[in-house]
Amino acid sequence: MKNLVYIICCLFLVSCEDVIDLKLKTAEPRLVIDASLIWYKNTSGNSQIIKLTQTAPYYSDSVPAATGATVTVTDTNNTTFNFIEETGTGIYKNQAFRPEINAVYTLKIIYKSEVYTASETLKSVVPIDKVEQKKDAGFSGNETEIKAFYTDPKDIKNFYFFEFINANLNAVTLDVYDDEFTDGNQIFAFHSNEELKTGSKLIIHSHGVSQRYYEYMNILLQQSKDESGGPFETQPTTLRGNCINETNPSNFPLGYFRASEVAVYSYEVQ
């Protein structure tokens, strides 16, 4: 009898390995705008890239490029910078951009006879003062903790977007911070990972961002960390950025247009 039960259980487990092909509804593709004007400290900031793609079906193996668009960015002084596509890639480049702190930039995209626009102010950022490390950290005691310290300017509302890039693993961890309770003080951005081994290269990017971008990324990161649902759990809502479709508002794009000064700090794990 025990052998029979064992065989039945084995057959049940094997049958659970069958692939289930769900029939999902496919919506009309939307434009996805990846437009970050990045000015690294101590560089000219002349070279900028804007990437345009389209949404794709759930089972698609590729992300279709949005090709043939007209892309421009206009600054506070009414100077227009044309972004030219690398043919057929959806990647649009400008090599003569002129960044200016606190300048307002307006993005304009004409794609499939529809006009998309967004505006953003280029925000400054303070340098990263130092990095401190702690080993044998975390609940398991196997993690390495990294603290990237920076000094927040006093009496100015600031928002920060941090990237911790593990160059050895080609992995990126993202986080956002504000200065609501740390105005004018030295504070740190925090990163912890058990994959950080001695000799690992960690590149830290600190971006100065607007309050709206901070709120956008904060919600996006919260949704991506929410593990309460199943594998096909949908997000509570479609997260919309600051880009709008002037021609057909119901066909709104996804993504965001931002402008940031960026401080970079390279650290080798001890």
RASUL-V775791 format. One record per residue. SS is DSSP state (H for helix, E for strand, C for the rest). Layout:
BEGIN
ss->SS
ss->SS
END
This chain:
BEGIN
ss->C
ss->H
ss->H
ss->H
ss->H
ss->H
ss->H
ss->H
ss->H
ss->H
ss->H
ss->H
ss->H
ss->H
ss->H
ss->C
ss->C
ss->C
ss->C
ss->C
ss->C
ss->C
ss->C
ss->C
ss->C
ss->C
ss->C
ss->C
ss->C
ss->C
ss->E
ss->E
ss->E
ss->E
ss->E
ss->E
ss->E
ss->E
ss->E
ss->E
ss->C
ss->C
ss->C
ss->C
ss->C
ss->C
ss->C
ss->E
ss->E
ss->E
ss->E
ss->E
ss->E
ss->E
ss->C
ss->C
ss->C
ss->C
ss->C
ss->C
ss->C
ss->C
ss->C
ss->C
ss->E
ss->C
ss->C
ss->C
ss->C
ss->E
ss->E
ss->E
ss->E
ss->E
ss->C
ss->C
ss->C
ss->C
ss->C
ss->E
ss->E
ss->E
ss->E
ss->E
ss->E
ss->C
ss->C
ss->C
ss->C
ss->C
ss->E
ss->E
ss->E
ss->E
ss->C
ss->C
ss->C
ss->C
ss->C
ss->C
ss->C
ss->C
ss->C
ss->E
ss->E
ss->E
ss->E
ss->E
ss->E
ss->E
ss->E
ss->C
ss->C
ss->E
ss->E
ss->E
ss->E
ss->E
ss->E
ss->E
ss->E
ss->C
ss->E
ss->C
ss->C
ss->C
ss->C
ss->E
ss->E
ss->E
ss->E
ss->E
ss->E
ss->E
ss->E
ss->E
ss->E
ss->C
ss->C
ss->C
ss->C
ss->C
ss->E
ss->E
ss->E
ss->E
ss->E
ss->E
ss->E
ss->E
ss->E
ss->C
ss->C
ss->C
ss->C
ss->C
ss->C
ss->C
ss->E
ss->E
ss->E
ss->E
ss->E
ss->E
ss->E
ss->E
ss->C
ss->C
ss->C
ss->C
ss->E
ss->E
ss->E
ss->E
ss->E
ss->E
ss->E
ss->E
ss->C
ss->C
ss->C
ss->C
ss->C
ss->C
ss->C
ss->E
ss->E
ss->E
ss->E
ss->E
ss->E
ss->E
ss->E
ss->C
ss->C
ss->C
ss->C
ss->C
ss->C
ss->C
ss->E
ss->E
ss->E
ss->E
ss->E
ss->E
ss->E
ss->E
ss->E
ss->C
ss->H
ss->H
ss->H
ss->H
ss->H
ss->H
ss->H
ss->H
ss->H
ss->H
ss->H
ss->H
ss->H
ss->H
ss->H
ss->C
ss->C
ss->C
ss->C
ss->C
ss->C
ss->C
ss->C
ss->C
ss->C
ss->C
ss->C
ss->C
ss->C
ss->C
ss->C
ss->C
ss->C
ss->E
ss->E
ss->C
ss->C
ss->C
ss->C
ss->C
ss->C
ss->C
ss->C
ss->E
ss->E
ss->E
ss->E
ss->E
ss->E
ss->E
ss->E
ss->E
ss->E
ss->E
ss->E
ss->E
ss->E
ss->E
ss->C
ss->C
END
